[in-house]
Amino acid sequence: MKSWSVDFEYAFRQWRFRHVTTGERIIGFKTGTGGTAGVAYLRRMLDVVLFPELWQVRTAM
């Protein structure tokens, strides 16, 4: 049985990826909103895990 957190993590990762690629197409590599590094910042966020405990448990199993 899948957990809601796995589904949410998956959907959020897909959204992040689409957000990065849309940003690349629209603003290129300009400064992002709020003064962030734009696409470079979004790319770093692709590696952020929403539920690290979930992955730790899987590794321990």
Backbone torsions as a table, in degrees:
resi	resn	phi	psi	omega
1	MET	NA	128.7	179.8
2	LYS	-81.6	147.6	178.5
3	SER	-90.1	150.2	176.9
4	TRP	-59.5	-32.1	-177.5
5	SER	-67.9	-32.9	176.8
6	VAL	-66.9	-44.8	178.8
7	ASP	-63.4	-42.2	-179.9
8	PHE	-64.5	-44.8	178.7
9	GLU	-58.5	-45.4	-179.3
10	TYR	-61.8	-48.4	-179.2
11	ALA	-63.6	-40.0	-179.5
12	PHE	-67.7	-38.7	176.8
13	ARG	-63.2	-40.2	177.4
14	GLN	-63.5	-43.6	179.4
15	TRP	-61.6	-43.7	179.5
16	ARG	-59.2	-45.0	-179.2
17	PHE	-62.0	-45.3	178.3
18	ARG	-62.8	-36.4	179.2
19	HIS	-64.2	-43.1	178.4
20	VAL	-62.3	-49.4	-176.9
21	THR	-66.6	-34.6	175.8
22	THR	-65.7	-43.5	177.5
23	GLY	-59.3	-42.5	178.2
24	GLU	-60.5	-42.0	-178.5
25	ARG	-70.7	-35.9	-172.8
26	ILE	-89.8	-49.6	-175.6
27	ILE	-107.7	-5.4	-177.5
28	GLY	65.9	-130.3	-177.4
29	PHE	-114.6	30.7	176.1
30	LYS	-72.6	170.6	174.6
31	THR	-62.9	139.4	-178.5
32	GLY	-84.6	-179.8	178.2
33	THR	-66.3	149.5	-179.8
34	GLY	72.7	10.3	178.0
35	GLY	80.0	12.6	178.5
36	THR	-72.2	174.8	178.2
37	ALA	-78.7	11.6	176.4
38	GLY	69.4	-129.0	-175.8
39	VAL	-61.4	-35.8	178.7
40	ALA	-60.3	-41.3	176.9
41	TYR	-64.2	-46.1	-179.2
42	LEU	-61.7	-39.3	178.6
43	ARG	-62.1	-39.8	177.6
44	ARG	-64.0	-33.9	-178.9
45	MET	-69.6	-17.9	176.9
46	LEU	-62.3	-26.6	-178.2
47	ASP	-88.5	-4.4	-179.5
48	VAL	-78.6	127.4	-179.5
49	VAL	-95.8	129.9	-178.6
50	LEU	-71.2	-41.7	-176.7
51	PHE	-123.4	75.9	-176.5
52	PRO	-60.4	-29.6	179.6
53	GLU	-62.3	-36.7	179.8
54	LEU	-60.7	-42.7	-179.8
55	TRP	-73.3	-33.3	177.8
56	GLN	-65.8	-40.7	179.4
57	VAL	-65.0	-42.8	179.4
58	ARG	-61.3	-38.9	179.8
59	THR	-67.3	-37.3	-178.0
60	ALA	-74.4	-19.0	-176.1
61	MET	-73.0	NA	NA
